[in-house]
Structure formats: structure tokens, C-alpha cells
């Protein structure tokens, strides 16, 4: 399994970083985890074959995680000349949010007929979904009351387990999501300052002995956290970081 952090930043570009988007390849499959507003230029800069991407997994509908979807779909239609099927999967409400996102970005675009098969799949928290050689188990997390629902993902593909917290304050669901994962990608918005709806590193550390990930990479860091990355004992993501999970 190979993971490339196309965007590792928060919603407001702390540290000059791009919005959340991870490109994963494993066992012949290519997919995205989240597709923030800056995802398409990041993919083009990295030379990623967008037409090879078969699935986009969406944790929630905030613009820094979902705002790149209209650009990806319209680029696929008009410029990449995509013909292969594409699946976008996320929380309930995805179908409505997809139309609203397209209409906000480009009014009238939701009525455009794609030349490829597009499937919008609304996932159910706690239910394992099998698709394109992988199994995805979403769990509900706490990132607001508005704008939800919000998911973390446990993804099994290529004989490996990749877990991602999404954006959330500490919740017991993260134990099930990340337990014994080969790679856990975790939000660390602050180092030791608990704030509503976001995960601080101190809260995560207090529970790592229960999660026991084989590898941990921190992402979605505020300016405050970015100033302290040299003082923490964990890997931290940056835009363009590539890791292999063997």
C-alpha cells in the first residue's frame, strides 16, 4: 500500500498547506480519501492519473474535505475524457450534497450527463462496505453538530489496514477505527489544547495504548501545532509526503 498526502492542511491553509486529500494505491486499486477544494491542482502537480482513480471516500461535507469533488467530476467529463466508472462514497445525505456542491460551484452543472458511470453511495456507520477490492467500515465521529454527519474510516485493502480519524474531537469510536491498524492517519489540530470538534494530540496519546497502531502519522494541524512538530515523537504529514505500508 502506498499513500501520498496530496493535501495535509486544515480548512484555512495553516502553514501554506493544501486541503485534505490522500491518494492511496494498493493491490491494483487507486482511490482518494477526501477531496478538498485544492485536490485537483494537487493531483495535476503530482502527475497522478485521475482516470485510474476508481473511488473517492468522503468523511464529511466541509469544503476542505469535499469541495474538490465538483472540480474532479467536471474535469473528468470535459478534460480527462474519463470513460471508467467512478464511485463516490460518504455519509448519508451524499446525493443531495453532491448536487448542491455542483450547483454552488457551477450553476447548472449537476444536470450535465457524464460519459462515464457515476455511483453515489451513502454509507452506514458501523456497517462494512465492500467495493473494488477493499472493505470500508465508517464510524460516526464528533465534528459539530452542524454540517454532519461525520465519519472516520477503517479501510482494508491489499492485506493492510489503513485508518483515518477524519475531523473529530476525541470519541471512543476512534479505538475501533484505528485498533492495530498498519497505518493510522490522525488529526492533531492542537498539541495539548482541547477544543470542541477537533482532535488534540494529548487526547490521542492518552488512548494510543488501546489503539496500538503499527504506524501513526499526524495531519490537519493548526499553525500552533505546526510550530511544535519538532518536539513530538510521531511522524507528521506534509503536502507531497509519500509513505509505503509494507
C-alpha positions as CSV (number, residue, x, y, z in Angstrom):
1,X,0.0,0.0,0.0
2,X,1.3,3.5,-0.9
3,X,-0.2,6.7,0.5
4,X,0.5,10.1,-0.9
5,X,-0.6,13.2,1.1
6,X,-1.8,15.5,-1.7
7,X,-3.1,17.8,1.0
8,X,-2.3,17.7,4.7
9,X,-3.6,21.1,5.8
10,X,-6.6,22.4,7.8
11,X,-9.5,24.4,6.4
12,X,-7.6,27.7,6.4
13,X,-4.3,26.8,4.9
14,X,-2.2,26.8,8.0
15,X,1.4,26.6,7.1
16,X,0.5,27.2,3.5
17,X,-0.7,23.6,3.2
18,X,-3.4,22.3,0.8
19,X,-6.8,20.9,1.9
20,X,-7.2,17.3,2.9
21,X,-6.7,14.7,0.1
22,X,-4.9,11.4,0.4
23,X,-4.2,9.2,-2.7
24,X,-3.9,5.5,-2.0
25,X,-2.8,2.7,-4.3
26,X,-2.9,-0.9,-3.2
27,X,-3.4,-4.2,-4.9
28,X,-4.1,-2.6,-8.3
29,X,-6.6,-0.1,-7.0
30,X,-6.3,3.7,-6.9
31,X,-8.6,5.8,-4.7
32,X,-8.8,9.1,-2.8
33,X,-9.7,9.6,0.9
34,X,-11.4,13.0,0.9
35,X,-11.2,15.5,-1.9
36,X,-10.7,19.0,-0.5
37,X,-11.1,22.2,-2.6
38,X,-7.4,22.1,-3.7
39,X,-7.3,18.4,-4.6
40,X,-7.4,18.7,-8.4
41,X,-4.4,21.1,-8.8
42,X,-2.5,18.9,-6.3
43,X,-3.2,15.8,-8.4
44,X,-2.1,17.5,-11.6
45,X,1.0,18.8,-10.0
46,X,1.8,15.3,-8.7
47,X,1.2,13.8,-12.2
48,X,-1.5,11.4,-10.8
49,X,-3.6,9.6,-13.4
50,X,-7.0,10.8,-12.4
51,X,-8.8,8.4,-14.7
52,X,-7.2,5.5,-12.8
53,X,-8.9,6.6,-9.5
54,X,-12.0,4.4,-9.1
55,X,-13.3,5.6,-5.8
56,X,-13.5,8.8,-3.6
57,X,-14.2,8.2,0.0
58,X,-15.6,11.3,1.8
59,X,-15.5,11.7,5.6
60,X,-17.8,14.7,5.6
61,X,-19.1,17.6,3.6
62,X,-16.9,20.6,4.7
63,X,-15.2,22.3,1.8
64,X,-11.7,21.3,2.8
65,X,-12.7,17.7,2.5
66,X,-15.4,17.7,-0.1
67,X,-15.1,20.9,-2.0
68,X,-12.9,19.4,-4.7
69,X,-15.5,16.9,-5.9
70,X,-17.2,19.2,-8.4
71,X,-13.9,20.1,-10.0
72,X,-12.8,16.4,-10.1
73,X,-16.1,15.3,-11.8
74,X,-16.2,18.1,-14.3
75,X,-12.5,17.7,-15.2
76,X,-13.2,14.0,-15.7
77,X,-16.1,14.9,-18.1
78,X,-14.5,17.6,-20.1
79,X,-10.8,17.4,-19.9
80,X,-9.6,14.0,-18.7
81,X,-12.2,12.3,-21.0
82,X,-12.9,9.7,-18.5
83,X,-14.7,6.5,-19.5
84,X,-14.2,4.3,-16.5
85,X,-16.8,4.1,-13.7
86,X,-16.3,6.3,-10.7
87,X,-17.8,5.7,-7.2
88,X,-18.1,8.4,-4.6
89,X,-19.0,7.1,-1.1
90,X,-19.7,9.0,2.1
91,X,-22.2,9.7,4.8
92,X,-25.9,9.8,4.4
93,X,-27.0,12.9,2.5
94,X,-24.2,12.5,-0.1
95,X,-26.6,12.5,-3.1
96,X,-28.2,15.8,-2.0
97,X,-24.8,17.4,-1.0
98,X,-23.3,16.4,-4.3
99,X,-25.9,18.2,-6.3
100,X,-25.7,21.2,-4.0
101,X,-21.9,21.3,-4.3
102,X,-22.0,21.2,-8.1
103,X,-24.7,23.9,-8.3
104,X,-22.8,26.1,-5.9
105,X,-19.5,25.8,-7.9
106,X,-21.0,25.8,-11.4
107,X,-24.8,26.5,-11.6
108,X,-26.4,24.1,-14.0
109,X,-23.6,21.6,-13.9
110,X,-25.5,19.0,-11.9
111,X,-27.7,18.4,-14.9
112,X,-24.6,17.6,-17.1
113,X,-24.7,14.0,-18.3
114,X,-21.4,12.2,-17.7
115,X,-19.9,9.9,-20.3
116,X,-18.9,7.6,-17.5
117,X,-20.9,5.7,-14.9
118,X,-21.1,7.7,-11.7
119,X,-22.3,6.0,-8.5
120,X,-23.0,7.9,-5.3
121,X,-23.1,5.5,-2.3
122,X,-24.3,6.6,1.1
123,X,-22.6,4.5,3.8
124,X,-24.0,3.5,7.1
125,X,-21.9,4.0,10.3
126,X,-20.7,0.6,11.7
127,X,-21.6,-1.3,8.5
128,X,-18.7,-2.8,6.5
129,X,-18.9,-1.9,2.8
130,X,-17.1,-3.9,0.2
131,X,-16.1,-2.4,-3.1
132,X,-13.4,-2.5,-5.7
133,X,-11.2,-4.9,-3.8
134,X,-11.4,-3.1,-0.5
135,X,-13.6,-3.1,2.6
136,X,-14.5,0.2,4.3
137,X,-16.1,0.5,7.8
138,X,-17.2,4.0,8.7
139,X,-17.8,5.1,12.2
140,X,-19.6,8.2,13.3
141,X,-17.4,10.9,15.0
142,X,-17.9,14.3,16.5
143,X,-17.1,17.3,14.4
144,X,-20.0,19.5,15.1
145,X,-23.5,19.5,15.3
146,X,-23.9,21.4,12.0
147,X,-22.7,20.1,8.7
148,X,-22.7,16.4,9.5
149,X,-22.8,13.5,9.6
150,X,-19.1,13.0,10.1
151,X,-17.1,9.8,9.6
152,X,-13.8,8.2,10.4
153,X,-12.8,5.3,8.2
154,X,-11.2,1.9,8.7
155,X,-10.1,0.6,5.3
156,X,-8.9,-2.9,4.5
157,X,-7.1,-3.3,1.2
158,X,-4.2,-5.3,-0.2
159,X,-3.9,-7.2,3.1
160,X,-3.3,-4.0,5.1
161,X,-5.5,-1.8,7.3
162,X,-5.5,2.0,6.9
163,X,-7.4,4.0,9.4
164,X,-8.2,7.7,9.3
165,X,-9.8,9.7,12.1
166,X,-11.3,12.4,9.9
167,X,-12.0,15.6,11.8
168,X,-13.3,15.0,15.3
169,X,-12.8,15.6,19.0
170,X,-11.8,12.5,20.9
171,X,-14.5,9.8,20.8
172,X,-14.4,6.2,21.7
173,X,-15.2,5.3,18.1
174,X,-11.6,6.0,17.3
175,X,-10.5,2.9,19.2
176,X,-12.5,0.7,16.9
177,X,-11.4,2.6,13.8
178,X,-7.7,2.5,14.5
179,X,-7.1,-0.6,16.6
180,X,-4.0,-2.5,15.4
181,X,-4.1,-0.7,12.0
182,X,-1.0,-0.8,9.9
183,X,-1.3,2.9,9.5
184,X,-3.4,5.4,11.4
185,X,-3.7,8.9,10.0
186,X,-4.9,11.1,12.8
187,X,-5.9,14.7,13.1
188,X,-3.8,16.7,15.5
189,X,-5.2,20.2,15.4
190,X,-3.6,21.3,18.6
191,X,-0.9,19.6,20.7
192,X,-2.5,19.8,24.2
193,X,-5.4,22.3,23.9
194,X,-8.7,20.5,23.8
195,X,-11.2,22.4,21.6
196,X,-14.7,21.3,20.5
197,X,-15.0,19.1,17.4
198,X,-11.2,18.7,16.8
199,X,-8.6,16.2,18.0
200,X,-5.6,17.4,20.0
201,X,-2.5,15.2,20.3
202,X,-2.7,14.9,24.1
203,X,-6.1,13.3,23.9
204,X,-4.9,10.9,21.2
205,X,-1.8,10.0,23.2
206,X,-3.8,9.1,26.3
207,X,-5.5,6.4,24.2
208,X,-2.7,5.1,22.0
209,X,-2.1,2.1,24.3
210,X,-5.6,0.9,23.4
211,X,-5.5,1.7,19.7
212,X,-2.0,0.3,19.2
213,X,-1.4,1.4,15.5
214,X,1.7,0.0,13.9
215,X,2.4,3.4,12.5
216,X,1.0,6.8,13.2
217,X,1.1,10.0,11.0
218,X,-0.4,13.3,12.2
219,X,-2.2,15.6,9.8
220,X,-4.7,18.5,9.7
221,X,-2.5,20.6,12.1
222,X,-3.1,24.2,13.0
223,X,-0.3,26.8,13.0
224,X,0.1,26.3,16.7
225,X,0.7,22.5,16.2
226,X,2.9,23.1,13.2
227,X,5.3,25.2,15.3
228,X,5.7,22.2,17.7
229,X,6.1,19.3,15.3
230,X,9.8,19.1,16.0
231,X,9.0,18.4,19.7
232,X,6.7,15.4,19.2
233,X,7.7,11.8,18.9
234,X,5.4,11.0,15.9
235,X,5.6,11.3,12.2
236,X,3.8,14.3,10.8
237,X,2.4,14.7,7.3
238,X,3.3,17.4,4.8
239,X,2.0,18.0,1.3
240,X,3.6,15.6,-1.1
241,X,4.7,13.1,1.6
242,X,4.7,9.5,0.2
243,X,4.7,6.5,2.5
244,X,4.7,2.8,1.9
245,X,2.9,0.4,4.2
246,X,4.5,-3.0,3.8
